[in-house]
């Protein structure tokens, strides 16, 4: 059922749910997950505590929902960007650009995630539920296929297993984005995706 086909009551319920999530994101980002109570979320969103529990079981449910929706948006955006490419190099460029856009458009939840998972923050899958893990695995399979097709078409040299190439590119961009989050003045994410691709496509050693 599309949003236009929803009843007025269903649309109102979705609106209330989003208002609760917006309030949750603000409070978690401002004070930290462990320092916020369900009552504070209810107060911030201007709903009764009973109404809040009609939507979400507890703080963990709220937190998981925020991460799940970010994961869903990320997969949709980067997958669409890859699909829009006419050939493998363009697909990789599109992926690198789209990934950064989603990251910077959702800085509050991204920052919250890394604050709450400090010590394991370089593992994007750490602490995520099974649904998000499955999405991540499906995305990695798609990125792997880009490298596999590029090798098959002789566009890329067969220097490593396509999955390893996909992991290397994804991990490299993760590290740069996290570095920018921690030290925005000195660690910037390159606007030109070829900065990353040159690491793959141009050898470091002087021939």
C-alpha positions as CSV (number, residue, x, y, z in Angstrom):
1,X,0.0,0.0,0.0
2,X,1.4,3.4,-1.0
3,X,1.5,6.4,1.3
4,X,-1.4,8.0,-0.8
5,X,-3.5,4.9,-0.2
6,X,-3.2,5.0,3.6
7,X,-6.1,6.1,5.7
8,X,-6.0,9.4,7.6
9,X,-5.5,7.5,10.8
10,X,-2.6,5.4,9.4
11,X,-1.0,8.6,8.1
12,X,-1.3,10.2,11.5
13,X,0.2,7.2,13.1
14,X,3.2,7.3,10.8
15,X,3.6,11.0,11.5
16,X,3.6,10.4,15.3
17,X,6.1,7.6,14.9
18,X,8.4,9.8,13.0
19,X,8.1,12.6,15.6
20,X,9.1,10.1,18.3
21,X,12.1,9.0,16.3
22,X,13.1,12.6,15.6
23,X,12.9,13.4,19.4
24,X,14.8,10.2,20.2
25,X,17.6,11.0,17.8
26,X,18.0,14.5,19.2
27,X,18.1,13.3,22.8
28,X,20.4,10.3,22.1
29,X,22.8,12.6,20.2
30,X,22.7,15.3,22.8
31,X,23.0,13.2,26.0
32,X,24.0,9.7,24.9
33,X,21.9,6.6,24.8
34,X,22.5,5.6,28.4
35,X,21.6,9.0,29.8
36,X,18.1,9.2,28.2
37,X,14.9,7.7,29.6
38,X,11.8,6.7,27.9
39,X,10.0,9.5,29.9
40,X,12.4,12.1,28.4
41,X,11.6,10.8,24.9
42,X,7.9,11.1,25.7
43,X,8.3,14.6,27.0
44,X,10.4,15.7,24.0
45,X,8.0,14.3,21.5
46,X,5.0,15.6,23.4
47,X,3.3,12.2,23.7
48,X,2.3,10.4,26.8
49,X,4.5,7.5,28.0
50,X,1.7,5.1,27.2
51,X,1.5,6.3,23.6
52,X,5.3,6.0,23.3
53,X,5.1,2.3,24.5
54,X,2.4,1.7,21.9
55,X,5.1,2.4,19.2
56,X,8.3,1.2,20.8
57,X,9.0,-1.4,23.5
58,X,12.1,0.3,25.0
59,X,15.2,2.4,24.3
60,X,16.9,-0.5,22.5
61,X,13.9,-0.7,20.2
62,X,14.2,3.0,19.4
63,X,17.9,2.8,18.8
64,X,17.6,-0.3,16.6
65,X,14.9,1.4,14.6
66,X,17.0,4.5,13.9
67,X,19.9,2.3,12.8
68,X,17.7,0.0,10.7
69,X,16.1,3.0,8.8
70,X,19.6,4.5,8.2
71,X,20.8,1.1,6.9
72,X,17.7,0.9,4.6
73,X,18.3,4.4,3.2
74,X,22.1,3.7,2.7
75,X,21.5,0.5,0.8
76,X,18.8,2.1,-1.4
77,X,20.9,5.1,-2.2
78,X,24.2,3.3,-3.0
79,X,22.5,0.5,-4.8
80,X,20.6,3.0,-7.0
81,X,23.8,4.9,-7.6
82,X,25.7,1.7,-8.7
83,X,22.8,0.7,-11.0
84,X,22.9,4.2,-12.6
85,X,26.4,3.6,-13.9
86,X,26.9,2.6,-17.5
87,X,30.1,0.7,-16.9
88,X,32.0,-0.6,-13.9
89,X,34.3,2.4,-13.3
90,X,31.4,4.7,-13.3
91,X,29.5,2.4,-11.0
92,X,32.4,2.7,-8.5
93,X,32.5,6.4,-8.8
94,X,28.8,6.7,-8.2
95,X,29.1,4.4,-5.1
96,X,31.8,6.5,-3.6
97,X,29.8,9.7,-4.1
98,X,26.5,8.3,-2.9
99,X,28.1,6.8,0.2
100,X,29.5,10.1,1.3
101,X,26.2,11.9,0.7
102,X,24.3,9.5,2.9
103,X,26.9,9.8,5.6
104,X,26.9,13.6,5.7
105,X,23.1,13.9,5.4
106,X,22.7,11.7,8.5
107,X,25.5,12.9,10.7
108,X,23.5,12.8,13.9
109,X,22.7,9.1,13.8
110,X,26.1,8.2,12.4
111,X,27.8,10.2,15.2
112,X,25.5,8.5,17.8
113,X,26.3,5.1,16.4
114,X,30.1,5.6,16.7
115,X,29.7,7.2,20.2
116,X,27.8,4.2,21.5
117,X,30.1,1.6,19.9
118,X,33.5,3.1,20.8
119,X,36.2,0.5,20.8
120,X,34.6,-1.4,18.0
121,X,33.8,1.6,15.9
122,X,35.8,0.5,12.8
123,X,33.5,-2.4,12.4
124,X,30.4,-1.1,10.7
125,X,28.5,-4.3,11.4
126,X,29.2,-4.4,15.2
127,X,26.1,-4.3,17.3
128,X,23.7,-4.4,14.4
129,X,20.8,-6.8,14.3
130,X,20.4,-9.7,11.9
131,X,18.2,-7.7,9.4
132,X,20.9,-5.0,9.1
133,X,23.6,-7.7,8.7
134,X,21.7,-9.3,5.9
135,X,21.3,-5.9,4.1
136,X,25.0,-5.3,4.5
137,X,25.9,-8.7,3.1
138,X,23.6,-8.1,0.1
139,X,25.2,-4.8,-0.6
140,X,28.7,-6.3,-0.4
141,X,27.6,-9.0,-2.8
142,X,26.5,-6.2,-5.3
143,X,29.8,-4.3,-4.9
144,X,31.7,-7.6,-5.3
145,X,29.8,-8.2,-8.6
146,X,31.0,-4.8,-9.9
147,X,34.6,-5.9,-9.5
148,X,33.9,-9.4,-10.8
149,X,32.2,-8.0,-14.0
150,X,35.0,-5.5,-14.5
151,X,37.6,-8.3,-14.3
152,X,35.5,-10.6,-16.6
153,X,35.2,-7.8,-19.2
154,X,39.0,-7.2,-19.0
155,X,38.4,-3.7,-17.7
156,X,40.2,-4.5,-14.4
157,X,43.3,-6.6,-13.9
158,X,42.6,-9.8,-12.0
159,X,44.9,-8.9,-9.0
160,X,42.7,-10.3,-6.2
161,X,39.4,-12.0,-5.5
162,X,36.5,-9.5,-6.3
163,X,35.2,-9.8,-2.7
164,X,38.5,-8.7,-1.3
165,X,38.5,-5.7,-3.6
166,X,35.0,-4.8,-2.5
167,X,36.0,-5.1,1.2
168,X,39.1,-3.1,0.6
169,X,37.2,-0.2,-1.1
170,X,34.4,-0.2,1.5
171,X,36.8,-0.4,4.4
172,X,39.0,2.4,3.0
173,X,36.0,4.8,2.6
174,X,34.7,3.8,6.1
175,X,38.1,4.7,7.6
176,X,38.2,8.1,5.8
177,X,34.6,8.9,6.8
178,X,35.2,8.0,10.4
179,X,38.4,10.0,10.5
180,X,36.5,13.0,9.2
181,X,33.9,12.5,11.9
182,X,36.6,12.5,14.6
183,X,38.8,15.3,13.1
184,X,36.9,17.3,10.5
185,X,39.5,20.0,10.2
186,X,42.4,17.7,9.3
187,X,40.8,14.6,7.8
188,X,38.5,15.4,4.9
189,X,36.7,13.0,2.6
190,X,37.9,13.6,-1.0
191,X,35.2,15.1,-3.2
192,X,36.8,13.5,-6.3
193,X,36.0,9.7,-6.2
194,X,39.1,9.1,-8.4
195,X,41.3,9.8,-5.4
196,X,40.1,6.5,-4.0
197,X,40.0,4.7,-7.4
198,X,43.6,5.7,-8.2
199,X,44.7,3.6,-5.2
200,X,43.2,0.7,-7.0
201,X,43.8,1.6,-10.7
202,X,47.3,3.1,-10.4
203,X,50.2,1.2,-8.9
204,X,52.0,2.7,-5.9
205,X,55.4,1.4,-7.0
206,X,57.2,3.3,-9.7
207,X,57.7,0.9,-12.6
